[in-house]
Amino acid sequence: MNVIDDNNLLMRKVNCKLDILSRPDGSVLLSQGDTVVIAGVYGPIEVKTQKMLINKASVETFYRPKSGTPGIGDRLYESIIQNICETSLVSALYPRSSIVVIIQEMQNYGGIISCAVNACCFALLNSGIDMKFLVASASCALDDKGVFHLDPDKLLSDKAKANFVFVFDNIAKRIIASHTSGSFNLAQYEEALELCKKACDAIFDFYKTKMKNEIANKV
Amino acid sequence: MRESVITNCEKKFIIKNLEEHRRLDGRAFDEFRDLSIDFGRDWGCCYVSLGKTRVLAQVSCEIQQPKSSRPSEGILSVNVELNPLGAPHFEPNRQTDLFVILNRILEKCIKDSKAVDLESLCIKVNEKVWAFRVDVNVLNHEGNIIDCASIAALAALAHFRRPDITCDGEDTIIHSYSERDPIHTVIHHYPVCISYAIFNEGDVIVADPTLLEEGVADANLIIGLNGYKEVCGLHLGGKAFLDPDSILRCTTKAAGRANIVIQHIKKVLAEDSEKRNKGIVIGFESALSSSSADINSLEKLSLCLDNWKVQKKDKKESVVVTVESNSETHVDATVESLDESSAVLLPVEENGQQVWNVSSSESDSDVEMIVPQSFKKIKPSSTICID
């Protein structure tokens, strides 16, 4: 998946397998380089009375780490994904019900948030629930020399001066979420934004080809 | 979401089928579903599937102070997590009955049977020992979680390598995996759980029950066994009036199965270490790209049922029925309809020529034909139900 023909600005290989679990309504195993996650979606399903909303579906997200109980970092991922799902889903169609999105970490070698968001979108597509638009996420890292690395692995993002994660929609290419850590200036932020936007276009293409193949296989 | 209840209809149907020695997925009573074990790139990470039940296990370690009662032994804890991914009624961090039972049985089977050599995990008596934690995440609940979880936990423990350490007087230095070769864990014996579901007060005992069978069963019998045919744990849950002989018979049968499972675990472990020695990158991403066995090997029945279609037949038209069986034998024949309620099966000869003719001339019937679409791996017997 080449975005620009430059080593720093290459994305790691993205691959996925749909319908890997039988219980959830939609599920996917997505790998981005060495980072692998499983995402599953249940919905719309029965909701607990304390979480019931009368005008729309309540969206619940879970991020499960491989080992141990979820910590603060995992809660952060959960809330990022929850926000993205709430904006992209047409939850008003399913009042008094709930939509549950679960992300299971399988292998974490950097860029887990992007991978989780992309997997989540795939799982939602696979479940056939109504969405306003698709979402795709890309991340990049800024190293000490001021060089950008697209889709960094664990080593690069640990050493980086700043890390950026952006999520875009596929219709107007607007920013759905932006998550940064470290220090940078405005120009660098804008450069990172442009870089991730291009990478997201490639991911949208990947969604399209994958779903086309999937449907062609079923028919 | 509450757990969906099993209807009386389903219960009656399953029990009636079992009385006729038939299981919904076409297995024999003592037949187990397919087992596959994949290892991740990290040490001690494995993904096990038993039929459609999926489990992910990961071992992690840290240095802790030992328990005062056992100052020279390491600590092992097994923790099964009912991930909300597994079934919609699973809630995280909730101690349900199933959660408690699963954890206790696994603890009995692996920890209490002393499968792992805990004394070798001691660094300094009374001060520092390794504490291992096995996290088992249930990803898809299609029955018999315990077998799957016990295999995953054991394979993960056997696969795990802990970092090397050096003791320098008071200080302990932990070397990262890149600095020094990691150390593998000593495992004395390989205990696995084998479960059976009991119906009709012990008349019918089936191995490796599916979700539906588990729900209908009167009781379930879980036997922990190792490769030496030693029982490492026994659990009989539910209300079963089971005579001791049946338990003994089950145990003997389970011992055979345990051996097969343990051989399988050892085989995949050896394959994995061979690949790692050669420096081949392994991980879930490579399992993904290889389009070998479909990860969700859809069970034959649902696939078969999905592919049955009812077609309205308008004119006299011959339908080619191709049956593809496991042993790759092809049976080609044409069905020629004669009447509203009759049809004739014309075999096609080896040279492909049609040598048989229909004697009746009745045609132009409006028979509804049920045509099986292309389905894979269906035993020939299951195609008889064209009606």
Interface residues (C-beta under 8 A of the other chain):
Chain A: K13 N15 C16 K17 D19 I20 L21 S22 R23 P24 S27 L29 S31 G33 D34 V36 I38 G40 Y42 I45 E46 V47 F62 R64 K66 S67 G68 T69 P70 S98 V100 I102 Q104 M106 Q107 Y109
Chain B: M1 R2 G40 R41 D42 C45 Y47 K52 R54 L56 Q58 V59 S60 E81 N83 P84 L85 G86 A87 P88 P92 N93 R133 D135 N137 L139 N140 H141 E142 G283 F284 E285 L288 S289 I295 N296 L298
